[in-house]
Amino acid sequence: MSALNVSSLKKNFGNYQVLQGISFEVKEGEIFGLIGPNGAGKTTTLRILATLLQISSGDVTIFGHKLPSEAAEVRKIISYLPEDAGAYKNLTGRQYLEFIARFFTSGNGVASMIERGARIARLGNRLEDKVDNYSKGMTRRLLIARALMVEPKLAILDEPSSGLDVLSAGEVRNIIRTAADNGLAVLLSSHNMLEVELLCDRIALINQGKIVAIGTAPELKQQYAADNIEQVFIKIVS
């Protein structure tokens, strides 16, 4: 089933057209990567899909709900994690998960959601420590847990492993892959081409507000006679 359909999406800021009619689809259980250079329109696209920006023209449907007319319904089934997201440093990891959980459920549902978040974060006893004492990798895992514990149907993740070391980034990728294997649709953006190649089922390259290529990693590498997605990226952008 299609989780997300984007058709001829345009976004203008004044006289400047950031998105010039982009189209792509994300399926249930699929990890779909949206990559491109700085200023290409990636974050604008994610923010539109997260209902934070209005559409100038075009069609967006998320599990049958259209934007912007059904934005309230869309917010119930998506989760958005921006690159610069942070957690409250004076709370413990568990307290932070509880704080978030109470926006989505009540009663016994809060404890269940916290427990789900704890399993996703894989922080063990460190969940009882204040976030201020966490490494960047631990904080990012907590934020990924926050995004996934609410059981969205579509997760929108901007640079999910930004700034993490190899081991921490691998842990974050494993969390995302496990969620997708359980049916979650994931749309992610990343500057880490190795991560995109390892994690994404399909990839779209956006440049100057246009989708210029879509396919699996093997398809794109064959099409552009490249050894890896980084080479594909460079050939397209340059």
VOGU-3710 file (C-alpha; in Angstrom, 3 decimals, decimal comma):
1> msalnvsslk> 0,000/0,000/0,000  1,126/3,527/-0,729  1,948/5,466/2,439  2,812/8,778/0,803  2,074/10,221/-2,622  3,642/13,516/-3,687  2,558/14,819/-7,083  3,749/17,998/-8,833  4,549/19,627/-5,485  5,634/23,260/-5,695
11> knfgnyqvlq> 6,664/25,650/-2,933  7,323/29,344/-3,354  8,842/31,784/-0,927  7,903/35,087/-2,465  9,187/35,067/-6,037  11,618/32,229/-5,366  10,413/28,729/-6,233  12,106/26,245/-3,899  10,265/23,165/-5,176  9,524/22,979/-8,887
21> gisfevkege> 6,901/20,268/-9,203  8,455/17,232/-7,500  6,759/13,822/-7,468  7,550/10,595/-5,609  5,888/7,792/-3,653  6,760/5,981/-0,416  5,289/2,555/0,316  4,448/0,917/3,622  7,481/-0,773/5,138  9,817/1,128/2,815
31> ifgligpnga> 12,747/3,340/3,762  12,869/6,068/1,134  15,852/8,398/0,983  15,650/11,983/-0,230  19,138/13,322/-0,908  20,651/16,367/-2,533  23,017/19,290/-1,992  22,383/22,100/0,491  19,563/24,327/-0,683  18,096/21,711/-3,023
41> gktttlrila> 14,726/21,609/-1,235  15,059/18,536/0,991  14,179/20,120/4,333  11,425/22,219/2,746  9,876/19,007/1,431  10,070/17,307/4,821  8,567/20,311/6,591  5,658/20,416/4,145  4,962/16,725/4,707  5,182/17,295/8,476
51> tllqissgdv> 2,438/19,962/8,051  4,778/22,778/9,149  4,753/24,568/5,780  1,910/25,178/3,351  1,860/23,856/-0,209  1,966/26,417/-3,012  0,521/23,922/-5,509  0,431/20,200/-6,169  -0,992/17,206/-4,326  0,180/15,383/-1,200
61> tifghklpse> -1,660/12,367/0,206  -0,558/10,510/3,340  -2,440/7,262/3,920  -5,425/8,690/2,070  -5,414/12,054/3,847  -4,787/15,116/1,704  -2,679/18,113/2,625  -3,429/20,782/3,608  -7,177/20,118/4,058  -6,679/17,081/6,333
71> aaevrkiisy> -3,549/18,236/8,162  -5,082/17,471/11,563  -5,625/13,835/10,570  -2,147/13,583/9,089  -0,561/14,779/12,350  -2,135/11,808/14,121  -0,313/9,257/11,969  3,105/10,821/11,320  6,170/11,577/13,380  8,765/14,174/12,417
81> lpedagaykn> 12,317/14,357/13,729  14,228/17,426/12,511  17,998/17,470/12,356  18,296/20,043/15,139  15,851/18,378/17,542  16,841/18,304/21,206  15,596/16,831/24,470  15,061/18,585/27,797  18,423/18,263/29,513  17,142/18,567/33,078
91> ltgrqylefi> 14,890/15,531/32,660  16,002/11,936/32,809  15,575/9,930/29,634  12,551/8,190/31,131  10,997/11,478/32,247  11,455/12,871/28,754  9,706/9,868/27,197  6,891/10,256/29,729  6,564/13,959/28,928  6,142/13,146/25,234
101> arfftsgngv> 3,880/10,140/25,847  1,322/12,245/27,715  0,680/14,248/24,545  -0,455/11,079/22,787  -2,145/8,885/25,383  -3,284/8,696/28,996  -3,762/6,238/31,834  -2,130/2,851/31,314  -1,225/3,863/27,788  1,489/6,180/29,113
111> asmiergari> 3,417/3,366/30,798  3,084/1,167/27,724  4,369/3,900/25,452  7,320/4,638/27,763  8,231/0,961/27,831  8,088/0,854/24,043  10,311/3,922/23,877  12,776/2,339/26,312  13,027/-0,769/24,128  13,666/1,335/21,032
121> arlgnrledk> 16,265/3,589/22,699  18,234/0,644/24,139  19,762/2,835/26,826  19,366/0,362/29,689  19,928/1,872/33,132  21,133/5,111/31,557  17,480/5,914/30,902  17,372/6,986/34,557  20,187/9,528/34,039  19,599/13,137/33,085
131> vdnyskgmtr> 19,762/13,864/29,372  22,439/16,459/30,149  24,783/13,557/30,911  24,144/11,755/27,623  26,553/11,543/24,724  25,326/12,821/21,370  24,692/9,254/20,258  22,623/8,466/23,341  20,581/11,630/22,883  19,916/10,799/19,245
141> rlliaralmv> 18,760/7,293/20,173  16,402/8,822/22,742  15,021/11,172/20,084  14,574/8,326/17,593  12,715/6,453/20,347  10,527/9,502/20,923  9,677/9,601/17,223  8,890/5,887/16,929  7,297/5,009/20,279  4,087/6,813/19,300
151> epklaildep> 3,686/4,163/16,578  3,325/6,478/13,588  2,409/5,115/10,188  4,970/7,400/8,539  8,219/8,604/10,143  9,907/11,645/8,619  13,555/11,751/9,700  15,964/14,562/8,826  19,628/13,500/9,206  18,820/10,758/11,757
161> ssgldvlsag> 22,479/9,965/12,538  23,924/13,454/12,092  27,248/13,901/13,903  27,371/10,383/15,316  30,351/8,073/15,394  30,335/4,843/13,389  28,978/2,643/16,190  26,243/5,075/17,253  25,198/5,653/13,642  24,986/1,888/13,132
171> evrniirtaa> 22,746/1,561/16,190  20,422/4,280/14,889  20,242/2,593/11,482  19,371/-0,730/13,122  16,531/0,937/15,037  15,127/2,446/11,836  15,472/-0,781/9,837  13,719/-2,802/12,557  10,806/-0,358/12,545  10,517/-0,532/8,748
181> dnglavllss> 10,627/-4,318/8,842  7,579/-4,098/11,114  5,672/-2,081/8,519  6,627/1,528/9,231  7,045/3,798/6,209  10,156/5,968/6,566  11,144/9,062/4,622  14,622/10,220/5,525  17,120/12,773/4,381  20,843/12,386/4,959
191> hnmlevellc> 24,151/13,772/3,742  25,767/10,455/4,642  25,792/8,645/1,305  27,020/5,388/2,831  24,095/5,468/5,247  21,660/6,114/2,411  23,072/3,244/0,373  23,028/0,826/3,310  19,623/1,771/4,667  17,296/2,964/1,916
201> drialinqgk> 15,173/0,682/-0,242  14,835/3,450/-2,825  16,467/6,835/-3,244  15,419/10,118/-4,861  17,982/12,774/-5,733  16,744/16,360/-5,648  18,685/19,224/-7,176  17,599/22,848/-7,554  14,066/21,987/-6,526  13,615/19,123/-8,995
211> ivaigtapel> 13,728/15,338/-8,605  16,418/14,315/-11,078  16,655/10,565/-10,361  14,755/7,864/-8,463  15,625/4,214/-8,004  17,227/1,570/-5,854  20,920/1,929/-5,092  21,881/-0,790/-7,632  19,673/0,813/-10,309  21,167/4,265/-9,801
221> kqqyaadnie> 24,732/2,949/-9,753  24,147/1,090/-13,003  22,410/4,047/-14,641  25,253/6,435/-13,805  28,124/3,920/-14,145  29,105/4,532/-10,537  30,621/2,367/-7,811  28,562/3,899/-5,022  25,783/6,411/-4,332  28,275/9,138/-3,479
231> qvfikivs> 29,600/8,950/-7,038  26,038/9,046/-8,386  25,371/12,129/-6,270  28,514/13,902/-7,511  27,817/13,108/-11,162  24,272/14,438/-10,959  25,029/17,570/-8,949  28,107/18,555/-10,901
//
